[in-house]
């Protein structure tokens, strides 16, 4: 999985969640740049936990690999109608 899925309710309560996710992810990856992708994913998971976001190991690893390969993170906000709003950072 290379996308963060954020429910509409979370986005309503925390409208800056995408920016926090981006900043936290980049900070974790920078801190763990000399480590393996798996170790960087653990650092990311811990840092996300500090801001109240819980992601699976697989999702954290995918985010690390995506950033390290020069790609952007993709966020999906699930709307009340079940549709998704895409935004890339």
Long-range contacts (C-beta under 8 A, 24 or more apart in sequence): 1-56, 1-58, 1-59, 1-62, 2-62, 2-63, 2-65, 2-66, 2-71, 2-73, 2-74, 3-74, 3-75, 3-76, 4-55, 4-59, 4-63, 4-73, 4-74, 4-75, 4-76, 5-76, 5-78, 5-84, 6-75, 6-76, 6-77, 6-78, 7-77, 7-78, 8-77, 8-78, 8-79, 8-80, 11-77, 17-53, 18-75, 18-87, 18-89, 19-89, 20-51, 20-53, 21-48, 21-53, 21-73, 21-75, 22-73, 22-89, 24-48, 24-50, 24-51, 24-53, 25-63, 25-67, 25-73, 26-67, 28-64, 29-64, 29-67, 29-68, 37-61, 37-64, 37-65, 37-68, 40-64, 40-68
